[in-house]
Amino acid sequence: MPEDVQVTLERWKVLLSAAYEKKAGEILLAAGAPPMFRIGGELVPGGKEVLSEEVLRELIFGLLSGDQAEKLKQDGEVDFSFGIGSLGRYVASVFRQRGSLSIALHYVPWQVPTLEEIAFPANIRPLLLSPSGLFLLAGAAGSGKAATWASAIQHINENRACHILTLEDPITYVHKHKKGLIEQRQIGSDVPGFEVGLTHCLHQRADVIALSEFRSAEVIQSSLSLAETGHFVLAPVMARDAVASLTTVVEVFSPQEQPGMRRWLSRTLLAVVAQQLLPRVDGKGRAVAYEVLLATPEVRGIIASGNLEALKDAMNRGKVQGMQTFSQATEEMKRKSLIA
């Protein structure tokens, strides 16, 4: 190994070791600033050394493959993931800003958390083993929904003898075959895009399709079609709550298409689980608050009608069926002295 590559690798090990010891969920590196760690939702300096453009460039290109370096040159940004021994995996995003390079890294432990460990609502877990339908996970950036998505996949893998196919950009948690057979496809290297990957799911005999993105009209339409024809589809939506997630999905389409999409969504939806991370009262990290919307006959009718704001009232009335709003969830967490 060339000496400069060895030096770069050692610098990464020192940096990632410091982040691991401090339980940093994110690392942000920019020229002219020290490494920054996000710990418990707060951004703090991870050291005193101010990174120069030259040092930062060496660190970044020490991680990139030839194809990734070429994509960065062409597009000005590139996303990828990597793992370093016991330090876990990281999802990285390299991008240009003001003529220099920056990198953001998100920590991913080797061990996929269980649904019990993340306090995922117990009454909702059986729905993850449904033979068909659409299950949405909602949350804002940094809400932890990527970990919940991986935990849900692991739960299916452990409890259902089925063929699970994931489409990820990039691959985060690495899964092993358990009761199910799981195959993880990396967008860009294993398959050109989500649209192409979904097109071939039928030929690949997938029972469960898990997407790391659910944004484009083509992806949404293909997913609904698969959910309606005997497949279980698990997908995340970038939205603050359950109602906003459905609005986000529908508004991808033109006003003329939206009534039909709402009816289609009402037929295929199983549930929406939204989440937020809130500071624990004991100072030990953050706790997850879940909002749950179940596709009961009443909820399906509301979605089809287009009056999505009425779903809040349906959730408030549906507690006996297992539904809950964020307000109800946080009140219960306060009662248990989890949050202030």
N, C-alpha and C positions, 0 to 999 in steps of 0.2 A: 504494500500500500504506500503510495507517495507520501512524503513527510507532511506536505501541506494539507492533504486530505485527512491524515491521522490527527493533526492539530485541530482541524475543524470539528472532527468527530468528538474529540475530547472536550472541546469547548461546549458542544451541544450537551454532552453527558453532564458536565458541571452545571449548566443552566437548567436542564430538565430535572436533575437531582434536587437542586434548590427549590424548584417549583413543586416537586413531589413532596418534599419534606414540609413545605408550608401549606400543602393542600390547596394549591392554586388550580382553579378550574380553567383559566385562560392565561396565555402569555402573549403580550403585544410587544413587538420590536419595531422601532422606528429610528432613523438616523437623527442624531442630535439629542437623544433622550436615553436614559437607562432602561434596561428591561423592565416592563411593567407586568405585575401579576394581578389577576382578579381573584380575590379571596373572599368568600362569603358575600359576593355581589359588589365588593368594594375594590377599586383599583389602587394598588400600592406599589412603590418601587421594589423591584426584585434584586437590586444591587446598586452600587455607586458608580460603576463604569458607564460613561456616556458612549454610546455606540457610534462609531464613525460610519460614513457611507461605505468605505472600503471593507471594514470588518463585517458589516451587515450583509454586504453583497457576498462575501466569502461564506458566511454562515448559510445564507439562502441557497446558493448554488451548490453547497455541499450536500444538500438534501435532494436536489432535483435530478431526475433522470434526463437523458437527452431529449426525449419527447416532451417532457414537462418544461424544460428550458426553452424549447422551440415554441411551445404554446405561449409561454410568458412573453417571448419576443414578439409574437404575432398579435396577441390579444391584450397584452399589458397586465394580465392576471392569470393565475392558475390555482386550482384547488386540488388537493391530494391528501393522502393519509399515510402514516408510517408508524412503525413501532420500534422501540429501543429497549430490549431486554425486560427487566423487571419494572422499568419506569412506565410501562403502559404504552398505549397508542395515542397518537395525536392526529386530529384533522387540521390541516394547515391551509391557509389562503394567502398567497403572495400577490401583491398588487403594487402598482406604481402610484406615487403621489409626489407632486412638486419635483418631478424629475428623478426621484430616488425610489428605492424599493422599501417596502414594509412587509411584515408578515404577522399574521394573527394565528395562534394555535389554540385549539380546544382539546383539553385532556379527555381521553376515553380509557377507562380502566380495562384491563384484559378480561376481568370477570363481569359478565352481564348481570346487572342487579335483578333480583327476583321481584315479582309483583308485590309480594309481601313486604320486601325491604323498602319499596317506594310507596307503601300504603295505598296501592291501587284499589279502588272500591271492590270489595269481595263479591258483591251481588252482580257486578258487571263481567267478571272473569269468564263465566260460562258462555257469554256471547262471543268471546274470542274463538271459541271452538265451533261456531256455527259453520255449516257446510257452504253457505253462500251469503252474499250481502256485502254492504259497504260499511266499514267501521272507520270513523274519522277521529284523529287525535288533534286537538287544537291547542294553541298557545303562542304567546309572543316570543320573539327572539330571546334566548337565554332562560326560557321557562322550564327547560329540562325535558321537553317532549321527545327529543331524540333518544334519550335513555329509556323513556316509557315505551317508545316505539320498539326498541330493541328488546325490552323486557316482555312485551306482548308477543313478539316473534318467538322468543325463547319459551314462553308458556305454551304456545301452540306446538312448538317443536317437541316439547317434553310430554305433551298430553294427547296428541293426535297423530295417528299413522297416516301421514299425507306428504305430498310433494310441495315444498315451500320454495318459491322463487322470489328473490329480492332484486330490485333495480335501485342502485344507490349511486349517489354522486357527492362525495366519494364514499367508499365503504368505511364504516366507522367500527362498530363492534364486530368481532369475528365469531361466527357461530360454528358449532360442531353438530354433526348428525346425531340425533338422539332417537326418539320414537319416530320422528319424521325424517325425511331426507331433505336437506336444505342446500340450496345453491345460491350464491351471492354473485350478482353480475355488476361489474363496475362500468358506469357510463363513461364512454370514451375509449376504453381499452377492451372490454368484453363485448360491448354493444354500443352502436353509435349514439343512441338516444333513448329516452323513455318511450317515445312513440313506437320506435322499431321494436323495442323489447316487449311491449304490450301486444304488438301484432303477432308475435311468435309464441306467446304464452300457451295458446291452445295447442299448437303442434308439440310443445314441450311437455304437455300433460300436467301442467301445474294445477294444484288444488287451491293453494293460497298464494296470492300475489301481494307483496309488500313493497310500496313505493316510498322513496325518501323525499319525493316532491310530488305535488298535486296542484299544478298551476295552469297549464295550457288547456285550451278547449279540447284538443285532440286527446290528451291524456285523460281528462275527465270523462269524455264520451266513451273512450275505450274501456275505462275502469267500470263505468256504470253498465256497459254492455256485458262485461265479464261477470260482474256481481249479479246480474239478472239471469245469467245462463249457467249458474251452478258453481261459481267460484267465490271464495272469500277474499275481499280486497281490503287491505289495511293501508291507510294513507294519512300523512300529517297535513294540517292546514295552518298557515301563519295568520292567526287571528286571536283577538283578546279573549273571546268567550265562545260558547256553543252557537248562539244565534249569529254572531258576526262571522263564524266559520261558514255557515250555510249561505249567508249573504255574499261572502267572498267567492264561493264556488259558483253561485248563480250569476254574479255580475261579470264573470269572465265572458259571458255570452251577450249577444246583442239583445236589445229590448224585445225584438220580435221572437227571438229564440227562448227567452227566459221562461215564459209560461210552460212550454214543453219540457224544459230542463227541470223545473220545479216538480212537475208531475213525475218525471223519470226518477228524480232524486227521492221523492216520497215513496216510490215503490221499492227502491233498492236499499235505502238507508236502514241500518240496524241501530246505530247509536253514535252520538258525538260525546267524547270526553275531553273537556278543556281543563287546562291546569295553569296554576300560578305558583311561583316560589316566594315564600314569605319568611322573614327572619324569625328564627326560633327564640323564644323568650329566655332560654338558658344560654344563648350565645353560641350554641354548637351547630353552626351552619344554618340551613334553611329547610323548612317543611313545605310539603306540597299540598295545595288546596285544589280539590277537583270539583268541576261542575259537570253534571251528568244529564244528558238529554237522550231519552229512549224513544224509539220510533213506535209508539203506541198508535192505535187507530186514530185517536184525537190529534196526535202530533203529525201523522201522515196527512191528515186532512188539512191542517193549518199550513203545512209546507206546500201542498198542492194549490191551496187558495192564494198563496203569495203574501199573506199577512204574517210575516215571520216574527214581527215584534210580539205577537200573541203567544209565542213559544215561552216567554218568560213566565207568564201566568200559568201555562200548562206545567212547567217545571215546578212552580210553587205548589200547585195542586197535586203533583205526581210523586210526592215523597213516599207514599205507601208503595208505589210501584218501583222505587229505587232511584228516582230522579232527585236532583238537588241543584240549587243555584250556588254561586260563589258566596253569597251572603249567608246562606244556610251552612255551607261548609266552614266558613271562617268563624261563625258563631260557635259551632261545635268544637273547633280547634281552640278557641278561647276558653270554652268550658273545661277542656282537658288541659289547660295551661300550656299548650304548645306554642302559641303566639300571643303577643301582647294585644 
